[in-house]
Amino acid sequence: MSDEKKVEKLIQELQSLFPESILSPDSEHPYRRIDLTQLQKLLGKRGAQKRNYHLDWRGKDRSESIHSPPDSLAFKPQPRPIPHNRSSCILIEGDNRRALELLQNEYQNRIKIIYIDPPYNTGNQFIYQDDFSVRCEDGHRYRHSNWLSMMQARIILAHRLLHLDGVIFVSIGTQELANLKLLMDEIFGEENFIDIFSWVKTATPPSLSKKTRQTNEYILCYEKKRNKISYKAEPTEGRDEPLLNRGNGEKTLLFPKNSVYFQPKAFPQGIVKAQRYDRVTLLDDIHITKGYADKDFRLRGEFKWSQAFLDREVAQKTHFIIRSRRFSVRFQRMGRKYKRPTNHIKDRYTSPLIDKKSCGVKTNEEASKHLEALMEKKLFSYPKPVSLIHYLINFVAADGDIVLDFFAGSGTTYEACLRWTEQNRQFLHTILVQEKVDLQQALANTKNKEAKRVIQNGIQFLKEHRRPLLITELTKERIKRVSQRQSSGLPSPYLQFIDIQTVEKETD
């Protein structure tokens, strides 16, 4: 769709809402126009105001001028309905901005989770373009402007697709981290920013660097509308958590006798005297029988909760455990098996850290080994580990949710969704978008020796399998292979491959 047609469509939508703000064609202007003064009056205090603090770059006005409305052409989720108890994957081949436009009619406000790993604008050339710098007529070289324009258009469309309770994760390096944060603040609203997670991407940082040896990448997390949903990260040990918190003021709590279980090895049947036990004071003598006290009792210590909060938890069937004579009370909530994402270093020093030791999240090197074993050759540079994306989507994923990745690469997000399905015995639907990169052209364009070797592997692989020499053919192959390896007992995933050019030709 041309820019002129997009503008006309936007004016049609505006006219349906504010007909008095549209000027009809006349002899001097053979097209409809917007009366900005009238529109400002109609909107009142909510009308356009001069921006104060904002991100700006060369070409932003041009980038902002066209935000495509839903297209009459749209992707259908599948030719037939998918049963609830079956996962699915749709791979869309083609330009991801166009794909996001075509997804609007069918999926607007329906996507629960978006994960993307866009170009980092490093200035290097791998299989994908990763240098967005351009020299303009004034002789100045602009490094960030094209990258920001590219990202802005796609993030705006992604925002429209997200469910009201939806969350987006965007991987990024240091080159564009600051700019991406400001761009996301503008589109999602600073109030919907959740955090910047730090992921240890490598266990072997380059040793020849003269300044710093970079080990980390970052993941920005935003919600469409900040909500009270608790994130699930790593499973809790023993599925219980401590009620004591060193540094809190001491308070006295009354525990119902049937809500606290005393470990029999530490508390055999008999009297337990009221006295100080390590950091907790028992204020009442109690008699333990089969792990439970004979009456309600009081404890005094540095507890996290007030009495009112404890009473609410007890009403919701939260149970308490005391395993030793130190009286370190722990609580176990019904149905909750996960901790929140952890800050390993205090908030004022760093953001939450995601690494292998703490969260079971692997590095780039291990991701490369996994993908090479699956595909029998090294076909992708620097793939993200399945464990990283699985860790992130697990924060909020629920049965039947839709997960979108419009910089799909090798298709890691789909494998992460399958892993979640296997572990939870529930189902996710995945939509991937991947550009149809010609590998021979990519080989000619790159000067990076490692990238050349990887691209040559891909070309050889596709020739052996008599497939077109396109990156999407490698993505398809990975999707098929991981689908075949899914755990027994689960129905096979529904797979659909859609070529944007084919869809548009069929509707001409």
Secondary structure as GFF3:
##gff-version 3
##sequence-region A 1 508
A	DSSP	alpha_helix	3	17	.	.	.	ID=ss1
A	DSSP	three_ten_helix	19	21	.	.	.	ID=ss2
A	DSSP	beta_strand	22	23	.	.	.	ID=ss3
A	DSSP	beta_strand	33	34	.	.	.	ID=ss4
A	DSSP	alpha_helix	36	43	.	.	.	ID=ss5
A	DSSP	three_ten_helix	44	46	.	.	.	ID=ss6
A	DSSP	alpha_helix	60	64	.	.	.	ID=ss7
A	DSSP	beta_strand	88	93	.	.	.	ID=ss8
A	DSSP	alpha_helix	96	107	.	.	.	ID=ss9
A	DSSP	beta_strand	111	116	.	.	.	ID=ss10
A	DSSP	beta_strand	124	125	.	.	.	ID=ss11
A	DSSP	beta_strand	129	130	.	.	.	ID=ss12
A	DSSP	beta_strand	134	135	.	.	.	ID=ss13
A	DSSP	beta_strand	141	142	.	.	.	ID=ss14
A	DSSP	alpha_helix	145	161	.	.	.	ID=ss15
A	DSSP	beta_strand	162	172	.	.	.	ID=ss16
A	DSSP	alpha_helix	177	188	.	.	.	ID=ss17
A	DSSP	three_ten_helix	190	192	.	.	.	ID=ss18
A	DSSP	beta_strand	193	200	.	.	.	ID=ss19
A	DSSP	beta_strand	216	223	.	.	.	ID=ss20
A	DSSP	three_ten_helix	237	239	.	.	.	ID=ss21
A	DSSP	beta_strand	241	242	.	.	.	ID=ss22
A	DSSP	beta_strand	251	255	.	.	.	ID=ss23
A	DSSP	three_ten_helix	257	259	.	.	.	ID=ss24
A	DSSP	beta_strand	260	262	.	.	.	ID=ss25
A	DSSP	beta_strand	270	272	.	.	.	ID=ss26
A	DSSP	beta_strand	276	277	.	.	.	ID=ss27
A	DSSP	beta_strand	280	282	.	.	.	ID=ss28
A	DSSP	beta_strand	286	289	.	.	.	ID=ss29
A	DSSP	beta_strand	292	293	.	.	.	ID=ss30
A	DSSP	beta_strand	297	301	.	.	.	ID=ss31
A	DSSP	alpha_helix	307	315	.	.	.	ID=ss32
A	DSSP	beta_strand	319	322	.	.	.	ID=ss33
A	DSSP	beta_strand	330	332	.	.	.	ID=ss34
A	DSSP	beta_strand	353	354	.	.	.	ID=ss35
A	DSSP	alpha_helix	356	359	.	.	.	ID=ss36
A	DSSP	alpha_helix	364	375	.	.	.	ID=ss37
A	DSSP	alpha_helix	386	393	.	.	.	ID=ss38
A	DSSP	beta_strand	402	405	.	.	.	ID=ss39
A	DSSP	alpha_helix	412	424	.	.	.	ID=ss40
A	DSSP	beta_strand	429	434	.	.	.	ID=ss41
A	DSSP	alpha_helix	439	445	.	.	.	ID=ss42
A	DSSP	alpha_helix	449	464	.	.	.	ID=ss43
A	DSSP	alpha_helix	471	484	.	.	.	ID=ss44
A	DSSP	beta_strand	494	499	.	.	.	ID=ss45
A	DSSP	alpha_helix	500	506	.	.	.	ID=ss46
###
